[in-house]
Amino acid sequence: MLALRKTQAGFGLEALEVSEPGAPGPGEVTVRVEAVGICGSDVHAYEWTDGYGHMVPYLPLTMGHEFAGRVVAAGPGAAVATGTRVSVHPRVVRGDGSIAWPGDPRARGERLTLGLTTDGGFAAQVNVPAGNVLPLPEAVDAELGALVEPLAVAGEAVLVGEVGLGDTVLVLGPGTIGQGLALMARAAGAGRVIVAGRADQPRYAVLRQLGFHDIVDVAEGPLAEQVLALTGGKPVDVVLEATGHPPSITDALPVLKREGVLVVAGIHAAPLSLPLTVFVRNRHQLRASHGSEPRTWERVIALLAREPEAYRPMITHRLPLDRGLEGFELARQRAASKVILIP
C-alpha cells in the first residue's frame, strides 16, 4: 500500500509502497483510513524545523495523526465491532493493551504519538489500540471525523483558558488551530472573538465563512492598536495563541485585561522574552495547552454531530493520497487552509 513516510532527519517526505499492517494484535484494531488531515505540525516535520528532533529515534515512520475511518479487523480483547466508523486519538501508550483511554493515569509504558513517533494515518490501513478509537455518529462523515483531533486540541486550550459566557477572546493565528480556537471559544459562550494573523487572505476567507468577521491583520498595523480600536479601548478577557511565533505573545499582553489569561498552544522554535515587571504588575496568567484529553474529543464529536456543516468550511482542499506531497506544498505555502487526503 502507498504511505507518506518520514525516512530521515531533514526536509521532505517520501511516498513509498509499504506492506499492509497485518492482523491486529491483542487489544488492537485495524482501521481503514478514509480521510486524513495535513496538520501544521506535519508541515513543520516535513520542513524539519526546530522542535521535531524527538522524531529521529523512531524514523522511518508513516506520518499522519488527524484521521478517521472504519474498523475492518479486531484483535483478541478489542471490544470494537468491525464496521464501526471511528476517529482515532493519536496518543498511544505502548503497554499491555488494557488501558481504556489514552491518558489514563494508570497507563504504564512508552508514550508515543501516531504519525510522529509511530506509524500513523497517511496510508490505507493502520493498526491502533482499541482504546484510541472513538465511534462517530452518522452525522459526522470521515472528513469531519479527521477534524476532531485539531478541534479537540483547540477545545482543550479553551478549557485551559477558562473562556466564559460573554468573554471577549483574542485568537492569535488564523490557521486550523486558530480557527478551532475561535469555534470552540464561541461554543464556550464567548461574546466576541477577534482573530489576528499576518497577510493570510485564504485563511481569513475561511474564518469569514465560519462566521468570524473581527479579523486583524498585523501586516497593516500594530496588533494592540487594531484590537483596541475594535473593542473601543476595552482589554480582552482571554488570549489564545496558535502562531508558534513568540513575539506574538508579548504583542498581545498590552490588550489583555488585568488578571487575564493567555494560553500558549503553538509549538515554538525560539524562546520567549517576557517583560516580567509589567507581567507581574498586571497579574497576567500565562498557561500552556498541548494535545487533548478523550473527554474533550467526546465533546467535540457531540458539537460536530449537532451542526456538522458549520465546521466543513475549514476544509479547503481534498486530494487523493498519491497527491499528498502536493498537498503538503499547498499547506506549506499557505495556499490552503486544511488539506484532507483520501487514501
N, C-alpha and C positions, 0 to 999 in steps of 0.2 A: 504494500500500500504506500501511497505518497505521504510524506511527512515533511514539515518545515523544521529543520534541525539547526541548533547552535552547536557547531562541532569544535570550535576553538576560540580562545580569547582573541578579540579583535572585531573589526567591523564586519557585519553581514550575517546572513543565514544561508542555508543550503536546502534546496528542495530535493529530497532523496527518496528512493524506494527502500522501504524497510519491511521487515517481517511483521505480520499481524501479532497482536499481543499474546495470543494463545489463550487457553482456558483460564478463567479466573480462579485464583487460589481461595483458601478459606477466608470467609469474611469479605470477599471481593465481588464486584460485578464488572461485566464488560459493557461499556457504553458506546453505542454507535453515535458518533458526533454528527449532529445535524446543523449546528451553527456555532461559530467560534469568533469572538471579537479580538481585534488587534488593540491592545491596551497601550497607554503611554509608557508603562514600564517595559513592555515588549519592544517598543521603539528604542528606548534607552539601551536595552540589552543588545538590540540589533546594531546600534551605533557604537556600543561598548563605551558608554560614558562612565565617569567615576561613580562608584556605588554598586556596581554589579560584579565586582571581582569575586564575591562569595560564590558565584556560579562555577568557577573554574574546577573545583574538585569533582563536580558532577557531570562535566562535559564528556562526550557529546550527549545531548538530550533533545527531545521534541518539545518545542515551546507551546504556549497557549494555555491560559488559565481562566479565560472567560468563556465557558462553553455549556451547551445544553444538547441533549439528545435523547436516546431511548435505550433502556437496558435490554440487551439481547442475550445475556447469559448471566447466571448467578452461581457463585461457588458455594461450597459447603458452609452452612451457617449464615449465609447472606439472606436476610429476610426482606428481599425486594423482588417483586414479581417481574418476570420477563415481560417486555412490552410497556413497562412504566416509563412515561415521559418525565425527564428529570433535568434539573440544573445541578451543577457539580461545584461544591465548595472546594477551593484549591488547597486548603491547609491540611496536610496529612501527618499523622504520627505513625511511623513505621514500627508497629509493635505486634501484639498478638491478635489484632483484629477484633477485639472485644469492646472497643470504645464506641459508644453510640454516636457521639458527635465529635467533630474536630474541636479542640479547645477544652475538652472535658478535663477538669483538674486532676482526674485520676490517670490521665494519659501518661504512659511511660514509653520512651523510645526516641528514635531520631525524628526530629521535626523537619518536614520537607514541604515544599510548595510545588504543586503540579504546574508544569510549564516553566519553572525557574530552577528547581533543584531536583526534579524528577520528571519523567515523561508526562507531557500534557496533551492538549486537545487539538493541536494543528495536525491532525491525522484523522483517518476514517474511524478508528476504534482506539479505545484506551481502557485499561483495567484500573479501577479505583476502589478504595474501601467502600463498602456498602453504606457506612455511616456518613459518607461525604455526599450522598445524592439526596436531593430534596424533590419530591414529586411536584410537578407543575399542574395547575388546574387547566381545564380545557380552554379557557380564555387566553392563556399565555402560551403563544406558539414558541418555536425553538429560538427564533432570533430575539424575541423579547426575553426568553429564558437565558440567553447569553448576556443580557444586560443586567441580570440580577447581581452578579459579582461587583461591577463598578457602582451600581446603585446602592448596594449594601455597604461598600466602603464609604460612600458619601453619607449614607444614613447613620453609620457609626460615628462619623465626625460630628454630625448634627446632634447626636445624643451626647457626645463628649462636651460640645459647646453649650448644652442645655438651652437650646433655642426654644423660646416660649411664645405664647399667644400674643400676637401684636408686635413682636420684636421687629426692629429694622436690622437686617443682616447684609453685610458686605461680603461677597464671594470674590476671591482673587483667583483669576484664571477661568477662561471660557471653554476649556476642553471638556472631555467626557466627565471627568470627576467634578469639575466646576459646575457643569450642567446638572449633574446628580446632586451636588450640594444645594443648588438653587431649588431643585424639585423637592428634595427632602426637607429643606427649611420651610418651604411653602406648605408641605404636608404636615409639618410640626406646628403650624399655626402662625408663622411669621407674617406680619402685616405688610412688610415691604422687603423686597430682595433686590439689591443692586449688584451687578456683576461687572468686574473690571478685567480688561485684557489689553493687549497691545497689537494694534493693526492686524486683527484676526477676523476679517469680514465673514468668511464662511461659517465660523462658529457663532458669530453674532447673529447671523441669519437663522441658525438652528435655535438659539435662545429665544428669538422673537417668535418662531413657530411654537415653542414651548410655552409662550405666554409671558416672557420676561422682556420688558422694554426699557428698564432703567439700566442702561449699559454705558460704562465709562471706558473710553479709550485713552490710555496713558500716553499714547503717541501724540495726542492732541493737547496735552497739558498735565500739570501735576495732579496726582490722584486725590489728595486731600481737598484741593480747590474744587475739583469737579464733584466729588461726593457731597461736600458741604453745600454746594450750590443746589444739588438735588434735594437735600434734606432741610433746606432753609437754615443751615448753620447748626443743626442738631446732630450730635455724635451718634454713631450707630451702636447697637447693643452687643452685637457679636460679629467677629470677622472669621471667615472660614477660608483658609489658604490652600490652593491647589496649583501653584505655579512652579514649584521647585526652584524658585529664584529668591534667595534670601533677602535682597533689598526690598522686595515687595512687602515683607513683614514690617520692617521699620517705617516704610512709607505709609502703611495703614494705621500704625499706632496713634498718630495725631487725630484720627477721626473716630477712635474707639472711646466710648464713654469711660468715666472713672469706674473702676472695678469691673470693667467689661472683659469679656473672654475672647482670646484669639486662638484658634485651633489650627495647628500646622498639620496638614495631611499630605503635602507634597514630599517627594524624595529629593534631597538637596545634595549637590556635589561639592558645595563650598560651605564654610562656617558662617554663622550669623554674628554680626557686630551689633550689639544692642545698647542703646542709650540707657543705662541702668538707673541713673538717678531719676530721670523722667518716668521711666517704667515703674519704679518703686513708689514715687510720689503719687502716681495715678492708680496705684494698686491694680495694675493690669494683670490679668491671668493668662499666662502662655501655656497652652496644653498641646499634647500630641495625640494623634489618632492614626492607627495603622491597621489595615486589614479590617475584618468584621467578624462578628460572632453569629452563630447559627440562628439565634433568636431574631437578629436583625434581618437575616435572609428571609425568615418566615414573614416578617412584617412587610418587607419589600415585595415578596410574591403576592401577598394579600392586596397591596396597593396596585400592583400590575393587573391583577385579576379584576379589580373593581373598575379600572378605567385604562385598558391596555393601549388604546390609540393615543392617549395623552403622552405616552413615552416614545412612541415609534419615530417621531421626527429626529430623535437622537441619532438614528442610523441614516447615514448619507450615502453609503456605498455598500453594495453586495457583490462579491466576486467568488468564483469557484476557487478551491484551494490551490489548483495549479496556476493561478494568477496571484498567489499570496505575496510574492516578492513585489509585485506591482502595488498591491495593497499597502505594503509596508512603506513604499516610497510615497504614496499618496498621503499616508498618515505623517510621515517624517517631514514632508514639505508643507504640512498643514493645508493641503488641498482638500482633505477630507476631515470630517469630524469623527464619526465612528464607522470603521470598516468591519463588516461581517463577512467572514469566509465560510463557504459551504463545501465541505469535503465531498 
